[in-house]
């Protein structure tokens, strides 16, 4: 997780989603990341 996805994995993706994080936050667990993604899908980005 610290270094992100492998380049070969990134090349196989149809869509790449990034979640910007505040300074000092190193990572999100999958439940938090999923909740953020679903919120943005439901209520719109930005």
Steps between C-alpha positions, in 0.01 A plus 500: 500500500775745583627505143163465326404257228747317282546656153365183335183528709460867410531418129216245526253747652208648309456780756734636765349681799704712736389623841689812607610489864586766754858564603616244753257229384697210352222260404132411526363159584279334241179578692579872515609513135188312393276732700660806340466353151136403550417843644652671196313266263169569675533874560736610226863597490587849621 
